[in-house]
Amino acid sequence: MEQEHGVRNVNKSAFGDFIDFDLRVVDSWRQCRISGTALVMLGSPAKVSGLKAFELYEARIGQIAASLSTTRAGGGRLAIISSDI
């Protein structure tokens, strides 16, 4: 039985200050992205790198991304999670 939620393929994006990851929402994996600014807003100390900050807040990020799972952008990519939305 496959897991109903979770995070995988966490990587620093080649574009800007973002972390890309896949999020499991019920029956499918969805591509997501979070900005470094959003990680700081979650409470990450400025001295903590993006990937380390992501690890600290992975569960919370997953919850936020799952709540936005119906908000899609081009190519089936989930909305960018950033301080701008």
PDB file of N, CA, C and O in Angstrom, chain B, residues numbered from 101:
ATOM      1  N   MET B 101       0.848  -1.184   0.000  1.00  0.00           N
ATOM      2  CA  MET B 101       0.000   0.000   0.000  1.00  0.00           C
ATOM      3  C   MET B 101       0.891   1.243   0.000  1.00  0.00           C
ATOM      4  O   MET B 101       1.816   1.350   0.805  1.00  0.00           O
ATOM      5  N   GLU B 102       0.609   2.174  -0.900  1.00  0.00           N
ATOM      6  CA  GLU B 102       1.398   3.396  -0.989  1.00  0.00           C
ATOM      7  C   GLU B 102       1.007   4.363   0.119  1.00  0.00           C
ATOM      8  O   GLU B 102      -0.131   4.370   0.590  1.00  0.00           O
ATOM      9  N   GLN B 103       1.974   5.176   0.524  1.00  0.00           N
ATOM     10  CA  GLN B 103       1.688   6.174   1.543  1.00  0.00           C
ATOM     11  C   GLN B 103       0.730   7.217   0.992  1.00  0.00           C
ATOM     12  O   GLN B 103       0.721   7.490  -0.209  1.00  0.00           O
ATOM     13  N   GLU B 104      -0.082   7.803   1.878  1.00  0.00           N
ATOM     14  CA  GLU B 104      -1.067   8.793   1.449  1.00  0.00           C
ATOM     15  C   GLU B 104      -0.496  10.199   1.377  1.00  0.00           C
ATOM     16  O   GLU B 104      -1.053  11.056   0.691  1.00  0.00           O
ATOM     17  N   HIS B 105       0.596  10.448   2.069  1.00  0.00           N
ATOM     18  CA  HIS B 105       1.213  11.769   2.014  1.00  0.00           C
ATOM     19  C   HIS B 105       2.695  11.628   2.305  1.00  0.00           C
ATOM     20  O   HIS B 105       3.144  10.606   2.824  1.00  0.00           O
ATOM     21  N   GLY B 106       3.436  12.644   1.973  1.00  0.00           N
ATOM     22  CA  GLY B 106       4.872  12.611   2.203  1.00  0.00           C
ATOM     23  C   GLY B 106       5.598  13.529   1.247  1.00  0.00           C
ATOM     24  O   GLY B 106       4.995  14.175   0.391  1.00  0.00           O
ATOM     25  N   VAL B 107       6.912  13.571   1.414  1.00  0.00           N
ATOM     26  CA  VAL B 107       7.757  14.432   0.602  1.00  0.00           C
ATOM     27  C   VAL B 107       8.924  13.608   0.088  1.00  0.00           C
ATOM     28  O   VAL B 107       9.466  12.774   0.813  1.00  0.00           O
ATOM     29  N   ARG B 108       9.315  13.838  -1.171  1.00  0.00           N
ATOM     30  CA  ARG B 108      10.469  13.150  -1.747  1.00  0.00           C
ATOM     31  C   ARG B 108      11.156  14.080  -2.748  1.00  0.00           C
ATOM     32  O   ARG B 108      10.639  15.151  -3.068  1.00  0.00           O
ATOM     33  N   ASN B 109      12.314  13.664  -3.235  1.00  0.00           N
ATOM     34  CA  ASN B 109      13.066  14.401  -4.265  1.00  0.00           C
ATOM     35  C   ASN B 109      13.277  15.873  -3.912  1.00  0.00           C
ATOM     36  O   ASN B 109      12.971  16.761  -4.707  1.00  0.00           O
ATOM     37  N   VAL B 110      13.794  16.116  -2.727  1.00  0.00           N
ATOM     38  CA  VAL B 110      14.054  17.484  -2.279  1.00  0.00           C
ATOM     39  C   VAL B 110      15.396  17.939  -2.844  1.00  0.00           C
ATOM     40  O   VAL B 110      16.423  17.305  -2.600  1.00  0.00           O
ATOM     41  N   ASN B 111      15.388  19.040  -3.601  1.00  0.00           N
ATOM     42  CA  ASN B 111      16.599  19.551  -4.243  1.00  0.00           C
ATOM     43  C   ASN B 111      16.588  21.067  -4.309  1.00  0.00           C
ATOM     44  O   ASN B 111      15.530  21.692  -4.389  1.00  0.00           O
ATOM     45  N   LYS B 112      17.772  21.648  -4.275  1.00  0.00           N
ATOM     46  CA  LYS B 112      17.893  23.088  -4.497  1.00  0.00           C
ATOM     47  C   LYS B 112      17.620  23.349  -5.974  1.00  0.00           C
ATOM     48  O   LYS B 112      18.194  22.693  -6.843  1.00  0.00           O
ATOM     49  N   SER B 113      16.756  24.295  -6.249  1.00  0.00           N
ATOM     50  CA  SER B 113      16.394  24.631  -7.620  1.00  0.00           C
ATOM     51  C   SER B 113      17.558  25.307  -8.334  1.00  0.00           C
ATOM     52  O   SER B 113      18.364  26.004  -7.719  1.00  0.00           O
ATOM     53  N   ALA B 114      17.627  25.089  -9.626  1.00  0.00           N
ATOM     54  CA  ALA B 114      18.635  25.763 -10.450  1.00  0.00           C
ATOM     55  C   ALA B 114      18.240  27.219 -10.705  1.00  0.00           C
ATOM     56  O   ALA B 114      19.047  28.003 -11.206  1.00  0.00           O
ATOM     57  N   PHE B 115      17.018  27.575 -10.365  1.00  0.00           N
ATOM     58  CA  PHE B 115      16.502  28.918 -10.623  1.00  0.00           C
ATOM     59  C   PHE B 115      16.203  29.638  -9.315  1.00  0.00           C
ATOM     60  O   PHE B 115      15.255  29.281  -8.616  1.00  0.00           O
ATOM     61  N   GLY B 116      16.992  30.633  -8.982  1.00  0.00           N
ATOM     62  CA  GLY B 116      16.723  31.459  -7.814  1.00  0.00           C
ATOM     63  C   GLY B 116      16.897  30.736  -6.492  1.00  0.00           C
ATOM     64  O   GLY B 116      17.546  29.693  -6.408  1.00  0.00           O
ATOM     65  N   ASP B 117      16.305  31.313  -5.473  1.00  0.00           N
ATOM     66  CA  ASP B 117      16.419  30.829  -4.101  1.00  0.00           C
ATOM     67  C   ASP B 117      15.222  29.941  -3.756  1.00  0.00           C
ATOM     68  O   ASP B 117      14.404  30.290  -2.905  1.00  0.00           O
ATOM     69  N   PHE B 118      15.131  28.798  -4.424  1.00  0.00           N
ATOM     70  CA  PHE B 118      13.994  27.907  -4.235  1.00  0.00           C
ATOM     71  C   PHE B 118      14.447  26.490  -3.915  1.00  0.00           C
ATOM     72  O   PHE B 118      15.555  26.080  -4.260  1.00  0.00           O
ATOM     73  N   ILE B 119      13.564  25.753  -3.249  1.00  0.00           N
ATOM     74  CA  ILE B 119      13.737  24.327  -3.018  1.00  0.00           C
ATOM     75  C   ILE B 119      12.595  23.640  -3.767  1.00  0.00           C
ATOM     76  O   ILE B 119      11.425  23.956  -3.549  1.00  0.00           O
ATOM     77  N   ASP B 120      12.935  22.705  -4.644  1.00  0.00           N
ATOM     78  CA  ASP B 120      11.927  21.918  -5.365  1.00  0.00           C
ATOM     79  C   ASP B 120      11.736  20.592  -4.642  1.00  0.00           C
ATOM     80  O   ASP B 120      12.689  20.036  -4.096  1.00  0.00           O
ATOM     81  N   PHE B 121      10.501  20.084  -4.637  1.00  0.00           N
ATOM     82  CA  PHE B 121      10.224  18.798  -4.010  1.00  0.00           C
ATOM     83  C   PHE B 121       8.940  18.217  -4.577  1.00  0.00           C
ATOM     84  O   PHE B 121       8.127  18.928  -5.168  1.00  0.00           O
ATOM     85  N   ASP B 122       8.771  16.923  -4.389  1.00  0.00           N
ATOM     86  CA  ASP B 122       7.533  16.249  -4.768  1.00  0.00           C
ATOM     87  C   ASP B 122       6.729  16.008  -3.501  1.00  0.00           C
ATOM     88  O   ASP B 122       7.283  15.609  -2.477  1.00  0.00           O
ATOM     89  N   LEU B 123       5.437  16.246  -3.567  1.00  0.00           N
ATOM     90  CA  LEU B 123       4.544  16.059  -2.434  1.00  0.00           C
ATOM     91  C   LEU B 123       3.497  15.017  -2.783  1.00  0.00           C
ATOM     92  O   LEU B 123       2.861  15.101  -3.833  1.00  0.00           O
ATOM     93  N   ARG B 124       3.317  14.047  -1.920  1.00  0.00           N
ATOM     94  CA  ARG B 124       2.285  13.020  -2.115  1.00  0.00           C
ATOM     95  C   ARG B 124       0.989  13.550  -1.529  1.00  0.00           C
ATOM     96  O   ARG B 124       0.910  13.842  -0.335  1.00  0.00           O
ATOM     97  N   VAL B 125      -0.025  13.672  -2.372  1.00  0.00           N
ATOM     98  CA  VAL B 125      -1.348  14.101  -1.933  1.00  0.00           C
ATOM     99  C   VAL B 125      -2.336  13.035  -2.363  1.00  0.00           C
ATOM    100  O   VAL B 125      -2.630  12.897  -3.551  1.00  0.00           O
ATOM    101  N   VAL B 126      -2.846  12.285  -1.412  1.00  0.00           N
ATOM    102  CA  VAL B 126      -3.794  11.195  -1.575  1.00  0.00           C
ATOM    103  C   VAL B 126      -3.318  10.160  -2.589  1.00  0.00           C
ATOM    104  O   VAL B 126      -2.775   9.130  -2.188  1.00  0.00           O
ATOM    105  N   ASP B 127      -3.503  10.394  -3.881  1.00  0.00           N
ATOM    106  CA  ASP B 127      -3.224   9.342  -4.859  1.00  0.00           C
ATOM    107  C   ASP B 127      -2.180   9.710  -5.905  1.00  0.00           C
ATOM    108  O   ASP B 127      -1.982   8.966  -6.866  1.00  0.00           O
ATOM    109  N   SER B 128      -1.510  10.842  -5.736  1.00  0.00           N
ATOM    110  CA  SER B 128      -0.518  11.218  -6.741  1.00  0.00           C
ATOM    111  C   SER B 128       0.584  12.080  -6.134  1.00  0.00           C
ATOM    112  O   SER B 128       0.407  12.708  -5.090  1.00  0.00           O
ATOM    113  N   TRP B 129       1.725  12.089  -6.820  1.00  0.00           N
ATOM    114  CA  TRP B 129       2.839  12.949  -6.439  1.00  0.00           C
ATOM    115  C   TRP B 129       2.734  14.231  -7.244  1.00  0.00           C
ATOM    116  O   TRP B 129       2.493  14.190  -8.450  1.00  0.00           O
ATOM    117  N   ARG B 130       2.913  15.372  -6.584  1.00  0.00           N
ATOM    118  CA  ARG B 130       2.836  16.660  -7.266  1.00  0.00           C
ATOM    119  C   ARG B 130       4.125  17.433  -7.039  1.00  0.00           C
ATOM    120  O   ARG B 130       4.682  17.420  -5.941  1.00  0.00           O
ATOM    121  N   GLN B 131       4.593  18.103  -8.076  1.00  0.00           N
ATOM    122  CA  GLN B 131       5.811  18.902  -7.969  1.00  0.00           C
ATOM    123  C   GLN B 131       5.493  20.214  -7.262  1.00  0.00           C
ATOM    124  O   GLN B 131       4.491  20.867  -7.553  1.00  0.00           O
ATOM    125  N   CYS B 132       6.362  20.584  -6.332  1.00  0.00           N
ATOM    126  CA  CYS B 132       6.167  21.810  -5.560  1.00  0.00           C
ATOM    127  C   CYS B 132       7.467  22.588  -5.480  1.00  0.00           C
ATOM    128  O   CYS B 132       8.537  22.072  -5.803  1.00  0.00           O
ATOM    129  N   ARG B 133       7.361  23.810  -5.053  1.00  0.00           N
ATOM    130  CA  ARG B 133       8.538  24.669  -4.895  1.00  0.00           C
ATOM    131  C   ARG B 133       8.258  25.624  -3.732  1.00  0.00           C
ATOM    132  O   ARG B 133       7.146  26.128  -3.577  1.00  0.00           O
ATOM    133  N   ILE B 134       9.281  25.858  -2.928  1.00  0.00           N
ATOM    134  CA  ILE B 134       9.168  26.831  -1.845  1.00  0.00           C
ATOM    135  C   ILE B 134      10.378  27.756  -1.913  1.00  0.00           C
ATOM    136  O   ILE B 134      11.488  27.322  -2.221  1.00  0.00           O
ATOM    137  N   SER B 135      10.155  29.016  -1.627  1.00  0.00           N
ATOM    138  CA  SER B 135      11.253  29.988  -1.688  1.00  0.00           C
ATOM    139  C   SER B 135      12.013  30.035  -0.372  1.00  0.00           C
ATOM    140  O   SER B 135      11.488  29.674   0.681  1.00  0.00           O
ATOM    141  N   GLY B 136      13.252  30.485  -0.450  1.00  0.00           N
ATOM    142  CA  GLY B 136      14.046  30.686   0.755  1.00  0.00           C
ATOM    143  C   GLY B 136      13.401  31.707   1.675  1.00  0.00           C
ATOM    144  O   GLY B 136      13.477  31.580   2.897  1.00  0.00           O
ATOM    145  N   THR B 137      12.767  32.718   1.097  1.00  0.00           N
ATOM    146  CA  THR B 137      12.071  33.735   1.882  1.00  0.00           C
ATOM    147  C   THR B 137      10.939  33.114   2.687  1.00  0.00           C
ATOM    148  O   THR B 137      10.739  33.460   3.851  1.00  0.00           O
ATOM    149  N   ALA B 138      10.202  32.202   2.075  1.00  0.00           N
ATOM    150  CA  ALA B 138       9.113  31.535   2.785  1.00  0.00           C
ATOM    151  C   ALA B 138       9.651  30.675   3.920  1.00  0.00           C
ATOM    152  O   ALA B 138       9.028  30.592   4.978  1.00  0.00           O
ATOM    153  N   LEU B 139      10.799  30.035   3.717  1.00  0.00           N
ATOM    154  CA  LEU B 139      11.406  29.244   4.789  1.00  0.00           C
ATOM    155  C   LEU B 139      11.760  30.125   5.980  1.00  0.00           C
ATOM    156  O   LEU B 139      11.559  29.730   7.128  1.00  0.00           O
ATOM    157  N   VAL B 140      12.283  31.312   5.712  1.00  0.00           N
ATOM    158  CA  VAL B 140      12.607  32.249   6.790  1.00  0.00           C
ATOM    159  C   VAL B 140      11.329  32.653   7.517  1.00  0.00           C
ATOM    160  O   VAL B 140      11.325  32.772   8.742  1.00  0.00           O
ATOM    161  N   MET B 141      10.243  32.865   6.772  1.00  0.00           N
ATOM    162  CA  MET B 141       8.965  33.242   7.378  1.00  0.00           C
ATOM    163  C   MET B 141       8.406  32.133   8.260  1.00  0.00           C
ATOM    164  O   MET B 141       7.656  32.410   9.195  1.00  0.00           O
ATOM    165  N   LEU B 142       8.761  30.880   7.976  1.00  0.00           N
ATOM    166  CA  LEU B 142       8.322  29.768   8.818  1.00  0.00           C
ATOM    167  C   LEU B 142       9.091  29.728  10.138  1.00  0.00           C
ATOM    168  O   LEU B 142       8.746  28.970  11.045  1.00  0.00           O
ATOM    169  N   GLY B 143      10.125  30.542  10.233  1.00  0.00           N
ATOM    170  CA  GLY B 143      10.880  30.619  11.473  1.00  0.00           C
ATOM    171  C   GLY B 143      12.304  30.134  11.372  1.00  0.00           C
ATOM    172  O   GLY B 143      13.004  30.049  12.381  1.00  0.00           O
ATOM    173  N   SER B 144      12.739  29.816  10.182  1.00  0.00           N
ATOM    174  CA  SER B 144      14.098  29.329   9.990  1.00  0.00           C
ATOM    175  C   SER B 144      15.106  30.436  10.270  1.00  0.00           C
ATOM    176  O   SER B 144      14.979  31.535   9.731  1.00  0.00           O
ATOM    177  N   PRO B 145      16.104  30.164  11.104  1.00  0.00           N
ATOM    178  CA  PRO B 145      17.145  31.170  11.324  1.00  0.00           C
ATOM    179  C   PRO B 145      17.859  31.487  10.014  1.00  0.00           C
ATOM    180  O   PRO B 145      18.077  30.592   9.198  1.00  0.00           O
ATOM    181  N   ALA B 146      18.216  32.723   9.810  1.00  0.00           N
ATOM    182  CA  ALA B 146      18.853  33.149   8.560  1.00  0.00           C
ATOM    183  C   ALA B 146      20.142  32.388   8.280  1.00  0.00           C
ATOM    184  O   ALA B 146      20.521  32.227   7.120  1.00  0.00           O
ATOM    185  N   LYS B 147      20.820  31.921   9.320  1.00  0.00           N
ATOM    186  CA  LYS B 147      22.090  31.224   9.125  1.00  0.00           C
ATOM    187  C   LYS B 147      21.924  29.766   8.685  1.00  0.00           C
ATOM    188  O   LYS B 147      22.910  29.112   8.346  1.00  0.00           O
ATOM    189  N   VAL B 148      20.700  29.255   8.686  1.00  0.00           N
ATOM    190  CA  VAL B 148      20.443  27.873   8.272  1.00  0.00           C
ATOM    191  C   VAL B 148      20.229  27.841   6.766  1.00  0.00           C
ATOM    192  O   VAL B 148      19.431  28.615   6.237  1.00  0.00           O
ATOM    193  N   SER B 149      20.939  26.946   6.064  1.00  0.00           N
ATOM    194  CA  SER B 149      20.823  26.860   4.608  1.00  0.00           C
ATOM    195  C   SER B 149      19.436  26.395   4.189  1.00  0.00           C
ATOM    196  O   SER B 149      18.685  25.849   4.998  1.00  0.00           O
ATOM    197  N   GLY B 150      19.099  26.614   2.917  1.00  0.00           N
ATOM    198  CA  GLY B 150      17.783  26.265   2.404  1.00  0.00           C
ATOM    199  C   GLY B 150      17.389  24.814   2.612  1.00  0.00           C
ATOM    200  O   GLY B 150      16.290  24.540   3.094  1.00  0.00           O
ATOM    201  N   LEU B 151      18.269  23.872   2.256  1.00  0.00           N
ATOM    202  CA  LEU B 151      17.922  22.461   2.403  1.00  0.00           C
ATOM    203  C   LEU B 151      17.804  22.065   3.866  1.00  0.00           C
ATOM    204  O   LEU B 151      16.924  21.280   4.219  1.00  0.00           O
ATOM    205  N   LYS B 152      18.665  22.588   4.720  1.00  0.00           N
ATOM    206  CA  LYS B 152      18.588  22.289   6.156  1.00  0.00           C
ATOM    207  C   LYS B 152      17.313  22.878   6.741  1.00  0.00           C
ATOM    208  O   LYS B 152      16.646  22.235   7.551  1.00  0.00           O
ATOM    209  N   ALA B 153      16.969  24.099   6.337  1.00  0.00           N
ATOM    210  CA  ALA B 153      15.733  24.728   6.798  1.00  0.00           C
ATOM    211  C   ALA B 153      14.528  23.909   6.346  1.00  0.00           C
ATOM    212  O   ALA B 153      13.562  23.754   7.094  1.00  0.00           O
ATOM    213  N   PHE B 154      14.586  23.383   5.119  1.00  0.00           N
ATOM    214  CA  PHE B 154      13.497  22.555   4.615  1.00  0.00           C
ATOM    215  C   PHE B 154      13.320  21.333   5.505  1.00  0.00           C
ATOM    216  O   PHE B 154      12.194  20.971   5.848  1.00  0.00           O
ATOM    217  N   GLU B 155      14.429  20.693   5.882  1.00  0.00           N
ATOM    218  CA  GLU B 155      14.362  19.519   6.760  1.00  0.00           C
ATOM    219  C   GLU B 155      13.698  19.864   8.087  1.00  0.00           C
ATOM    220  O   GLU B 155      12.903  19.082   8.609  1.00  0.00           O
ATOM    221  N   LEU B 156      14.022  21.039   8.636  1.00  0.00           N
ATOM    222  CA  LEU B 156      13.458  21.452   9.921  1.00  0.00           C
ATOM    223  C   LEU B 156      11.941  21.619   9.856  1.00  0.00           C
ATOM    224  O   LEU B 156      11.237  21.341  10.827  1.00  0.00           O
ATOM    225  N   TYR B 157      11.450  22.068   8.721  1.00  0.00           N
ATOM    226  CA  TYR B 157      10.028  22.403   8.586  1.00  0.00           C
ATOM    227  C   TYR B 157       9.289  21.518   7.583  1.00  0.00           C
ATOM    228  O   TYR B 157       8.223  21.895   7.095  1.00  0.00           O
ATOM    229  N   GLU B 158       9.841  20.352   7.275  1.00  0.00           N
ATOM    230  CA  GLU B 158       9.263  19.495   6.235  1.00  0.00           C
ATOM    231  C   GLU B 158       7.792  19.166   6.477  1.00  0.00           C
ATOM    232  O   GLU B 158       6.989  19.254   5.549  1.00  0.00           O
ATOM    233  N   ALA B 159       7.424  18.795   7.688  1.00  0.00           N
ATOM    234  CA  ALA B 159       6.029  18.433   7.973  1.00  0.00           C
ATOM    235  C   ALA B 159       5.103  19.628   7.750  1.00  0.00           C
ATOM    236  O   ALA B 159       4.034  19.486   7.156  1.00  0.00           O
ATOM    237  N   ARG B 160       5.511  20.793   8.223  1.00  0.00           N
ATOM    238  CA  ARG B 160       4.675  21.988   8.065  1.00  0.00           C
ATOM    239  C   ARG B 160       4.566  22.389   6.597  1.00  0.00           C
ATOM    240  O   ARG B 160       3.492  22.764   6.127  1.00  0.00           O
ATOM    241  N   ILE B 161       5.679  22.308   5.882  1.00  0.00           N
ATOM    242  CA  ILE B 161       5.666  22.627   4.453  1.00  0.00           C
ATOM    243  C   ILE B 161       4.725  21.681   3.721  1.00  0.00           C
ATOM    244  O   ILE B 161       3.955  22.115   2.864  1.00  0.00           O
ATOM    245  N   GLY B 162       4.777  20.396   4.049  1.00  0.00           N
ATOM    246  CA  GLY B 162       3.889  19.413   3.434  1.00  0.00           C
ATOM    247  C   GLY B 162       2.431  19.733   3.679  1.00  0.00           C
ATOM    248  O   GLY B 162       1.602  19.595   2.779  1.00  0.00           O
ATOM    249  N   GLN B 163       2.106  20.163   4.902  1.00  0.00           N
ATOM    250  CA  GLN B 163       0.724  20.525   5.225  1.00  0.00           C
ATOM    251  C   GLN B 163       0.272  21.732   4.415  1.00  0.00           C
ATOM    252  O   GLN B 163      -0.834  21.749   3.876  1.00  0.00           O
ATOM    253  N   ILE B 164       1.129  22.734   4.332  1.00  0.00           N
ATOM    254  CA  ILE B 164       0.785  23.938   3.567  1.00  0.00           C
ATOM    255  C   ILE B 164       0.603  23.595   2.091  1.00  0.00           C
ATOM    256  O   ILE B 164      -0.374  24.010   1.468  1.00  0.00           O
ATOM    257  N   ALA B 165       1.541  22.842   1.539  1.00  0.00           N
ATOM    258  CA  ALA B 165       1.462  22.474   0.125  1.00  0.00           C
ATOM    259  C   ALA B 165       0.232  21.626  -0.155  1.00  0.00           C
ATOM    260  O   ALA B 165      -0.420  21.806  -1.184  1.00  0.00           O
ATOM    261  N   ALA B 166      -0.095  20.708   0.739  1.00  0.00           N
ATOM    262  CA  ALA B 166      -1.281  19.870   0.548  1.00  0.00           C
ATOM    263  C   ALA B 166      -2.546  20.717   0.553  1.00  0.00           C
ATOM    264  O   ALA B 166      -3.485  20.438  -0.193  1.00  0.00           O
ATOM    265  N   SER B 167      -2.576  21.748   1.391  1.00  0.00           N
ATOM    266  CA  SER B 167      -3.762  22.607   1.434  1.00  0.00           C
ATOM    267  C   SER B 167      -3.909  23.422   0.155  1.00  0.00           C
ATOM    268  O   SER B 167      -5.001  23.889  -0.168  1.00  0.00           O
ATOM    269  N   LEU B 168      -2.798  23.592  -0.577  1.00  0.00           N
ATOM    270  CA  LEU B 168      -2.833  24.323  -1.845  1.00  0.00           C
ATOM    271  C   LEU B 168      -2.921  23.391  -3.046  1.00  0.00           C
ATOM    272  O   LEU B 168      -2.780  23.834  -4.186  1.00  0.00           O
ATOM    273  N   SER B 169      -3.151  22.118  -2.803  1.00  0.00           N
ATOM    274  CA  SER B 169      -3.048  21.120  -3.874  1.00  0.00           C
ATOM    275  C   SER B 169      -4.022  21.333  -5.021  1.00  0.00           C
ATOM    276  O   SER B 169      -3.803  20.804  -6.111  1.00  0.00           O
ATOM    277  N   THR B 170      -5.075  22.080  -4.811  1.00  0.00           N
ATOM    278  CA  THR B 170      -6.004  22.334  -5.906  1.00  0.00           C
ATOM    279  C   THR B 170      -5.607  23.567  -6.713  1.00  0.00           C
ATOM    280  O   THR B 170      -6.200  23.845  -7.756  1.00  0.00           O
ATOM    281  N   THR B 171      -4.610  24.302  -6.236  1.00  0.00           N
ATOM    282  CA  THR B 171      -4.136  25.487  -6.942  1.00  0.00           C
ATOM    283  C   THR B 171      -3.003  25.075  -7.861  1.00  0.00           C
ATOM    284  O   THR B 171      -1.890  24.825  -7.398  1.00  0.00           O
ATOM    285  N   ARG B 172      -3.270  25.000  -9.160  1.00  0.00           N
ATOM    286  CA  ARG B 172      -2.255  24.518 -10.102  1.00  0.00           C
ATOM    287  C   ARG B 172      -1.820  25.613 -11.045  1.00  0.00           C
ATOM    288  O   ARG B 172      -2.584  26.510 -11.401  1.00  0.00           O
ATOM    289  N   ALA B 173      -0.572  25.508 -11.435  1.00  0.00           N
ATOM    290  CA  ALA B 173      -0.024  26.409 -12.448  1.00  0.00           C
ATOM    291  C   ALA B 173       0.261  25.579 -13.690  1.00  0.00           C
ATOM    292  O   ALA B 173      -0.085  24.399 -13.737  1.00  0.00           O
ATOM    293  N   GLY B 174       0.877  26.171 -14.681  1.00  0.00           N
ATOM    294  CA  GLY B 174       1.164  25.474 -15.930  1.00  0.00           C
ATOM    295  C   GLY B 174       1.928  24.186 -15.745  1.00  0.00           C
ATOM    296  O   GLY B 174       2.739  24.066 -14.827  1.00  0.00           O
ATOM    297  N   GLY B 175       1.678  23.229 -16.601  1.00  0.00           N
ATOM    298  CA  GLY B 175       2.389  21.957 -16.581  1.00  0.00           C
ATOM    299  C   GLY B 175       2.041  21.074 -15.403  1.00  0.00           C
ATOM    300  O   GLY B 175       2.782  20.136 -15.108  1.00  0.00           O
ATOM    301  N   GLY B 176       0.940  21.339 -14.718  1.00  0.00           N
ATOM    302  CA  GLY B 176       0.562  20.519 -13.583  1.00  0.00           C
ATOM    303  C   GLY B 176       1.386  20.786 -12.338  1.00  0.00           C
ATOM    304  O   GLY B 176       1.277  20.053 -11.355  1.00  0.00           O
ATOM    305  N   ARG B 177       2.199  21.814 -12.364  1.00  0.00           N
ATOM    306  CA  ARG B 177       3.055  22.137 -11.224  1.00  0.00           C
ATOM    307  C   ARG B 177       2.237  22.866 -10.165  1.00  0.00           C
ATOM    308  O   ARG B 177       1.445  23.755 -10.478  1.00  0.00           O
ATOM    309  N   LEU B 178       2.435  22.489  -8.939  1.00  0.00           N
ATOM    310  CA  LEU B 178       1.707  23.127  -7.848  1.00  0.00           C
ATOM    311  C   LEU B 178       2.157  24.573  -7.696  1.00  0.00           C
ATOM    312  O   LEU B 178       3.296  24.911  -8.020  1.00  0.00           O
ATOM    313  N   ALA B 179       1.290  25.401  -7.218  1.00  0.00           N
ATOM    314  CA  ALA B 179       1.620  26.816  -7.026  1.00  0.00           C
ATOM    315  C   ALA B 179       2.899  26.968  -6.216  1.00  0.00           C
ATOM    316  O   ALA B 179       3.170  26.183  -5.308  1.00  0.00           O
ATOM    317  N   ILE B 180       3.671  27.973  -6.551  1.00  0.00           N
ATOM    318  CA  ILE B 180       4.893  28.258  -5.805  1.00  0.00           C
ATOM    319  C   ILE B 180       4.515  28.776  -4.422  1.00  0.00           C
ATOM    320  O   ILE B 180       3.719  29.704  -4.284  1.00  0.00           O
ATOM    321  N   ILE B 181       5.098  28.162  -3.413  1.00  0.00           N
ATOM    322  CA  ILE B 181       4.849  28.597  -2.045  1.00  0.00           C
ATOM    323  C   ILE B 181       5.904  29.639  -1.723  1.00  0.00           C
ATOM    324  O   ILE B 181       7.090  29.324  -1.624  1.00  0.00           O
ATOM    325  N   SER B 182       5.475  30.866  -1.561  1.00  0.00           N
ATOM    326  CA  SER B 182       6.434  31.929  -1.263  1.00  0.00           C
ATOM    327  C   SER B 182       5.756  32.986  -0.421  1.00  0.00           C
ATOM    328  O   SER B 182       4.562  32.903  -0.135  1.00  0.00           O
ATOM    329  N   SER B 183       6.519  33.964  -0.035  1.00  0.00           N
ATOM    330  CA  SER B 183       5.959  35.045   0.774  1.00  0.00           C
ATOM    331  C   SER B 183       5.021  35.924  -0.040  1.00  0.00           C
ATOM    332  O   SER B 183       4.335  36.780   0.519  1.00  0.00           O
ATOM    333  N   ASP B 184       4.984  35.724  -1.348  1.00  0.00           N
ATOM    334  CA  ASP B 184       4.168  36.563  -2.223  1.00  0.00           C
ATOM    335  C   ASP B 184       2.732  36.089  -2.364  1.00  0.00           C
ATOM    336  O   ASP B 184       1.917  36.777  -2.979  1.00  0.00           O
ATOM    337  N   ILE B 185       2.398  34.910  -1.801  1.00  0.00           N
ATOM    338  CA  ILE B 185       1.014  34.435  -1.932  1.00  0.00           C
ATOM    339  C   ILE B 185       0.387  34.254  -0.579  1.00  0.00           C
ATOM    340  O   ILE B 185      -0.775  33.860  -0.484  1.00  0.00           O
TER     341      ILE B 185
END
